[in-house]
Amino acid sequence: MSFRNVTSLNLNYSPSGRVNESWIFGIDLANIQGQDASGDGFLSKQQKDSKNVIFFSAGYKF
């Protein structure tokens, strides 16, 4: 099992307001930090790079 540190910013937009039933559109900007990973040998290690990721979402609020 592997755990990583993730820092993200989430922005949502509701065209009809927060109270009404409506579509919701969102964007997430995330940074997934790298980690050390051991290789095949006992002393073999690799450093994984950090990655920036963008997620887009759409949903309907009832």
C-alpha positions in Angstrom: 0.0 0.0 0.0 1.3 3.5 -0.9 0.3 6.9 0.5 1.1 10.2 -1.0 0.7 13.8 0.0 -1.8 15.7 -2.2 -2.5 19.4 -2.1 -5.5 20.6 -4.0 -7.7 23.6 -4.7 -11.4 23.0 -5.7 -13.6 25.6 -7.4 -17.3 25.0 -8.1 -19.8 27.1 -10.1 -23.6 26.8 -9.8 -25.3 28.9 -12.6 -28.6 29.0 -10.7 -27.2 29.7 -7.2 -26.4 27.4 -4.3 -29.9 27.0 -3.0 -31.7 25.9 -6.2 -31.6 22.6 -8.0 -29.1 23.1 -10.8 -26.0 21.9 -12.7 -22.7 22.3 -10.9 -19.4 22.6 -12.8 -16.0 22.3 -11.1 -12.3 22.3 -11.5 -9.7 20.9 -9.2 -6.0 21.8 -9.3 -3.8 19.3 -7.5 -0.2 18.7 -6.8 0.8 15.1 -6.0 4.1 15.0 -4.3 6.7 12.4 -5.3 8.0 9.7 -3.0 10.9 7.3 -2.7 10.3 3.8 -4.1 12.6 0.8 -3.6 13.6 -1.1 -6.6 14.5 -4.8 -7.1 17.7 -4.7 -5.1 18.1 -4.0 -1.4 19.9 -0.7 -2.0 18.1 0.3 -5.2 15.9 3.3 -4.8 14.2 5.6 -7.3 12.8 9.1 -6.7 9.4 9.7 -8.3 8.7 13.2 -9.5 5.8 15.4 -8.3 2.9 15.9 -10.7 0.4 18.7 -11.3 -3.1 17.4 -12.2 -6.3 19.2 -13.4 -9.7 17.5 -12.9 -12.9 18.8 -14.5 -16.3 17.8 -13.1 -20.0 18.3 -13.9 -22.9 17.2 -11.8 -26.5 18.0 -10.9 -27.7 19.0 -7.5 -31.2 17.8 -6.4 
